[in-house]
Amino acid sequence: AHLARIEAVDEKVHAFLHVDCEGALAQARAVDEKRARGEKLGPLAGVPLALKDIFTTEGVPTTVGSKILEGWIPPYDATLTKRLKAADVVILGKTNMDEFAMGSSTENSAYGPTGNPWDLTKIPGGSGGGSSAALASFQAPLAIGTDTGGSIRQPAAVTGTVGVKPTYGAVSRYGMVAFSSSLDQGGPCARTVLDAALLHEVIAGHDPLDSTSVDAPVPPVVEAARNGSVTGMRVGVVKQFRGEGYQAGVIQRFDESVELLKELGAEIVELDCSSFDLALSAYYLIAPSECSSNLARFDGLRYGARTGDDGTHSAEEVTSLTREAGFGPEVKRRVMLGTYALSSGYYDAYYGSAQKVRTLITRDFEKAFEQVDVIVSPTTPTTAFAIGERADDPMAMYLADLCTIPTNLAGNAAMSLPCGLAPEDGLPVGLQIIAPAMKDDRLYKVGAAVE
Ligand code: GLN
């Protein structure tokens, strides 16, 4: 049924870069056969899922939304892919994304944009716009995203779906193409809080193949999602997450959510986290710096596309020509920014200062979590904007992640879930819930209570 739905609507939505009909049907049949034999089934047996095209899939193309990996067929599965298969999930295909997960609209995909199912002229968020659009257009009940600065939560917010960025290190990065390794985190996307929890439990957990993987039990997220409650909880509202640039309807729905939390028995605490004002600037030095280093491996020799390999160019020229042809403008902008910020003479002023700001943000969160159990905010300052509207203005695009980025810099956990439609445009608004590191279960407990 889901393959038929994809067939019927994805020409318009363009959520998928690759639909793996054969693979999906084979996985579904394998589940049926297991069931017929009376074998024990995985926890998500037969449930279809849309996988962001940043995770390697053995024998199935993985492009990261880039021309530089066009035609590359990975010889191995990411740890996350393996865990999905072990849970008997049916992987429908790979979803569209901003190239190398750099963007907030999916317009930076080398394979064309994805439409927001609520209004196809609007962006579905980014970088994981393919995954969020697949959920919102009922092409898949579950999806996977990755969140470096907001790429799970912002797409969830603008498509009226649920997205969770788990604690940094909770979900293995092995086989997840690296953008900014100290920030990147895979996580679950779904249409309900409980669905997200069921997927979270399957993909999280220690992986010896990822050196930053957390070696601790997965927080009880499913139990929390089944027992939503905020009674007696202290909920923080951060002063810095409102003001100029926030759409009136977004603030209205957010304020109503805070009222609802109060009615349900939460105590609201006002918080002042002044370092959050610097988060965006710090992020746009740290993320490009790490990206300039991570993307050095795309040299035209190891993977995917190669340009200028006609016997007339040196290896160095082939690398240069391949990168020139293979990377899109946003990726080039970031590699150049990062190379500059890391260069000797500028390192202290840019990368060094950004790391100091990162420490301040972590401390502001620590202080906040001495006073509250969770923090709430709008997920994004505005609802979905029009395709093309911010395409030529990187600064305007970067503002979409104003509320999501502090969490990535500090490494703690956050969720976005729908909290109504903005009155002025009828588009979905997201409520963000933020919890301390390894307290991911609190997101689900609060999320299930207000859903
Ligand atoms: N929009 C942010 C960026 O462009 C975040 C991307 C992400 O989380 N992958 O870097």
Residues whose N, C-alpha, C, O or C-beta is under 5 A from the ligand:
A	BS01	LIG	A101 M102 G103 S104 G126 S127 T146 D147 T148 G149 G150 S151 D401
